[in-house]
Amino acid sequence: RYPTGLPSVDDFELRGVALPPLASGQVQVRNVWLSVDPYMRGRMNDVPSYVAPFRLDEPLDGAAVGQVVESRHDGFRPGDFVLHRFGWRDEVVADGNAFTALSSLYPPQAWLNTLGPIGATAYFGLLSVGGAKPGETVFVSAAAGAVGSVVVQIAKLKGMRVIGSAGGASKCDFVRSLGADAVIDYKAPGTMIEKLRQAAPDGIDVYFDNVGGDHLDAALGCAKQGARVAICGMIQMYNSSEVVPLANLFRVITARIRVQGFIVSDFRSRWDEFQSDMEGWVAGGKVAGHETIMEGLNVVPSAFLALFSGKNTGKLLVKL
């Protein structure tokens, strides 16, 4: 069923499905790593969006890394690791063109983190949408999360001053360990705008938004003239029907703030640019992928729900 508000594990059902025999050109893959991501919540509403909604009583899907079990496709051999979109299941049989062979130079799960859509979202959101430059002050919300933690690292290696927000002392310590110059604990007493003004008395040049709500409003209130806001996600608002007021929205006009939403597929034509830079940074130890791991297909709904309670640090992955 489609959830109302915050989903529950009762909205999901684990089912056994028989796999078809392999036809010519097809591959059978056993999944090893599954990704759960906040954008999936939007797919649980039966409304048009930039990605089709999940259908009731049909398998869910998402990014996954698996290992070839059997192949009738010339491009794959048993044992190969592949990236694909048939997550939320143990195994899949599909045409070979639905799979991408992965380099053995990196751990397989890295392709669901820094080397995959997570890293690309951080890279293009910060540098292209946000237009962040060396010496500028960047504010990153959900800085202990999958995308936010990569944004912090890229911003630092590019010579920017970074302010991150996170919830609780341990997550704030983690964000500091990534190199952030200042960290805001949004769970601590005080308003977000008060905390951001203290961390950035001269204002911010770029806001990388993963949260929306009071974080976005505070960023607008502290933005410098000509600041840029790259809106990646609004996890604070995904499960709420309440209208979130933006008291500082008028500053978009007065401070000439550019606000732009984006999705990573907007930059598909530039993927090689991202891959070249990110592989160099990962190999050189300049960007690290941090993970929270849960195990077993049966825990995937719980892992997904954990994204909305802040239980993950870095990328949340399910290992099968």
C-alpha positions in Angstrom: 0.0 0.0 0.0 1.0 3.6 -0.5 2.0 5.1 2.9 0.6 8.2 4.4 3.2 10.3 6.3 6.1 8.2 7.6 6.1 4.7 6.0 6.1 1.6 8.2 7.4 -1.9 7.7 3.8 -3.0 7.3 3.6 -1.1 4.0 6.0 -3.7 2.5 5.8 -7.4 1.9 8.6 -9.9 1.2 7.6 -12.3 -1.5 9.2 -15.2 -3.3 9.3 -15.0 -7.2 10.4 -17.7 -9.6 13.2 -16.5 -12.0 12.7 -17.3 -15.7 15.3 -19.4 -17.6 17.9 -17.3 -19.3 17.3 -16.4 -22.9 20.0 -15.4 -25.4 21.6 -12.1 -24.4 20.4 -12.3 -20.8 22.3 -12.4 -17.5 21.4 -13.8 -14.0 22.8 -11.8 -11.2 22.9 -12.4 -7.4 22.8 -9.1 -5.5 25.5 -8.4 -3.0 24.9 -4.7 -2.1 21.6 -2.8 -2.1 21.1 1.0 -1.9 18.3 2.7 -0.1 17.9 6.4 -0.7 15.6 9.2 0.5 14.3 9.9 -3.0 12.5 6.5 -2.9 10.0 8.0 -0.5 8.6 10.2 -3.4 8.2 7.1 -5.5 5.8 5.7 -2.8 3.2 8.4 -3.7 1.1 7.7 -6.8 1.8 11.1 -8.3 3.8 12.2 -11.4 7.4 13.1 -10.6 10.9 13.0 -12.2 10.9 9.3 -11.7 8.0 6.9 -12.0 6.2 5.8 -8.8 6.5 2.3 -7.5 3.5 0.2 -8.4 1.5 -1.7 -5.8 2.2 -5.5 -5.7 5.2 -5.2 -8.0 8.9 -5.5 -7.1 10.5 -2.3 -5.9 13.8 -1.2 -7.6 16.8 0.8 -6.8 20.6 0.9 -7.3 22.4 -2.4 -6.5 25.7 -4.2 -7.1 25.6 -7.8 -7.8 27.7 -10.7 -9.1 27.0 -12.6 -12.3 25.8 -16.2 -11.7 25.1 -17.2 -15.2 25.4 -15.4 -18.5 24.2 -15.8 -22.1 25.6 -12.4 -23.0 29.1 -12.0 -24.5 30.0 -9.1 -22.3 29.7 -10.8 -18.9 31.1 -13.9 -17.2 30.2 -15.6 -14.0 31.9 -13.8 -11.1 31.8 -10.4 -12.7 30.6 -7.6 -10.5 27.9 -5.4 -12.1 26.0 -2.2 -11.3 22.3 -2.1 -12.1 18.8 -0.9 -11.0 17.2 -4.2 -9.8 17.6 -3.7 -6.1 15.2 -4.8 -3.3 15.6 -8.4 -4.3 18.1 -11.3 -4.0 18.5 -12.2 -7.7 17.4 -11.0 -11.1 17.4 -12.2 -14.7 17.5 -9.4 -17.3 19.0 -8.4 -20.6 22.7 -7.7 -20.5 22.3 -4.1 -21.5 20.7 -3.4 -18.1 24.0 -4.1 -16.3 27.3 -2.2 -16.2 30.5 -4.1 -15.5 32.6 -2.7 -12.6 36.3 -2.2 -12.2 38.0 -4.5 -9.7 40.2 -1.6 -8.5 37.7 -0.5 -5.8 35.4 -2.3 -3.3 32.1 -3.1 -5.1 30.0 -1.0 -2.8 32.0 2.1 -3.7 29.9 2.3 -6.9 26.8 2.9 -4.8 28.7 5.6 -2.8 31.5 7.9 -3.8 32.0 6.5 -7.3 28.3 6.3 -8.2 25.2 8.6 -8.0 26.0 9.7 -4.5 29.4 11.1 -5.4 28.1 12.5 -8.7 25.2 14.3 -6.9 27.7 15.9 -4.5 30.1 16.8 -7.3 27.7 18.4 -9.7 25.5 19.9 -7.1 28.4 21.7 -5.4 30.5 22.7 -8.3 28.0 23.1 -11.2 24.7 24.0 -9.6 26.1 25.8 -6.6 29.0 27.2 -8.6 31.2 27.0 -5.5 34.7 28.5 -5.8 37.8 28.4 -3.7 37.7 30.8 -0.7 33.9 30.8 -0.5 31.8 29.7 2.5 29.6 26.7 1.9 26.8 25.5 4.2 25.9 21.8 3.8 22.8 20.4 5.6 22.7 16.7 6.6 26.5 16.8 6.4 26.8 13.4 8.1 24.7 11.7 5.5 25.6 10.0 2.2 25.6 13.0 -0.1 26.4 15.7 2.5 29.5 13.9 3.7 30.9 13.8 0.2 30.1 17.5 -0.4 32.0 18.4 2.7 35.1 16.6 1.5 35.0 18.0 -2.1 34.5 21.5 -0.7 37.5 21.2 1.5 39.8 19.8 -1.1 38.7 22.7 -3.4 39.7 25.3 -0.8 36.3 26.4 0.6 35.3 27.2 4.1 32.7 24.6 5.1 29.9 24.7 7.6 28.0 21.4 8.1 24.8 20.6 10.1 24.1 17.3 11.8 22.1 15.9 14.6 23.8 15.0 17.9 27.3 15.1 19.2 28.6 11.9 17.6 27.5 13.0 14.1 28.9 16.5 14.6 32.2 14.9 15.6 32.1 12.8 12.4 31.5 16.0 10.2 34.5 17.6 11.9 36.6 14.6 11.1 35.7 15.2 7.4 37.4 18.6 7.7 34.4 20.9 8.2 35.5 24.3 9.7 32.3 24.6 11.8 29.5 22.2 12.7 25.9 23.0 13.7 24.0 20.6 15.9 20.5 21.2 14.8 19.2 19.2 17.8 20.8 21.6 20.3 18.8 24.5 21.8 18.4 27.6 19.6 17.0 28.3 16.2 18.8 27.3 13.0 19.2 30.9 11.8 20.8 31.9 15.1 23.3 29.0 14.9 24.1 29.7 11.3 24.7 33.4 11.9 27.1 32.4 14.7 29.0 30.0 12.4 29.0 32.3 9.4 28.9 35.9 10.7 29.9 37.2 7.3 27.2 35.1 5.5 27.3 32.1 3.2 28.0 32.0 -0.6 26.6 28.5 -1.3 24.0 26.4 0.4 23.8 22.7 -0.5 20.3 21.7 0.7 19.5 18.1 1.7 16.9 19.1 4.3 14.6 22.0 3.4 12.5 23.5 6.1 14.2 25.6 8.8 17.7 24.8 7.2 16.6 26.3 3.9 15.1 29.3 5.6 18.2 29.9 7.7 20.4 29.7 4.6 18.3 32.3 2.8 18.5 34.5 5.9 22.3 34.3 6.0 23.0 34.3 2.2 25.4 36.9 0.8 24.5 39.0 -2.2 24.5 36.7 -5.2 24.6 33.5 -3.2 23.6 30.2 -4.8 21.3 27.5 -3.4 21.6 24.0 -4.8 18.5 22.0 -3.8 19.3 18.3 -3.8 16.6 17.1 -1.3 14.3 18.1 1.4 14.2 15.1 3.7 12.6 17.2 6.6 9.5 17.5 4.4 9.1 14.1 2.7 6.8 12.6 5.3 4.9 15.7 6.4 1.8 17.3 5.1 2.4 20.5 7.0 3.2 23.7 5.1 6.7 24.9 6.0 6.9 28.7 6.1 10.0 30.4 4.6 10.2 33.7 6.5 13.3 34.7 4.5 12.0 33.9 1.0 11.9 37.5 0.1 15.7 37.7 0.3 15.8 35.7 -3.0 14.9 39.0 -4.5 16.8 41.5 -2.3 20.1 39.5 -2.2 19.7 38.2 -5.8 20.0 34.6 -4.6 19.9 31.9 -7.3 17.9 28.9 -6.1 18.1 25.8 -8.4 16.8 22.2 -7.9 18.6 19.4 -9.7 18.8 15.6 -10.1 22.0 13.8 -10.9 20.7 12.5 -14.3 20.8 16.2 -15.5 24.5 15.7 -15.8 24.6 12.3 -17.6 26.5 13.8 -20.5 29.3 14.9 -18.1 29.7 11.6 -16.2 33.2 11.0 -17.5 34.4 14.3 -16.0 33.0 13.3 -12.6 34.5 9.8 -12.9 37.9 11.0 -13.7 38.1 13.5 -10.8 36.4 11.2 -8.2 38.5 8.1 -9.0 41.6 10.3 -8.6 40.4 11.6 -5.3 39.4 8.2 -4.0 42.7 6.6 -5.1 44.6 9.5 -3.5 42.8 9.3 -0.2 41.3 12.7 -0.6 37.7 11.5 -0.6 36.5 8.5 1.5 33.2 6.7 1.4 31.7 6.2 4.8 29.1 3.5 5.3 26.4 2.3 7.7 25.7 -1.4 6.9 22.6 -3.5 7.6 22.4 -7.1 6.5 19.7 -9.3 4.9 17.0 -8.8 2.3 14.4 -8.8 5.1 15.8 -5.7 6.7 15.6 -3.5 3.5 12.3 -1.8 4.6 13.8 -1.1 8.0 17.0 0.2 6.5 15.0 2.6 4.3 13.0 3.9 7.2 16.3 4.4 9.2 17.1 7.2 6.7 14.3 9.3 8.2 15.3 8.8 11.8 19.0 9.7 11.3 20.4 6.3 12.2 22.9 6.3 9.4 26.3 8.0 9.1 27.4 8.2 5.5 25.8 6.0 3.0 23.3 3.4 4.2 23.8 0.1 2.5 22.2 -3.4 2.8 24.6 -6.3 2.4 23.1 -9.6 1.2 
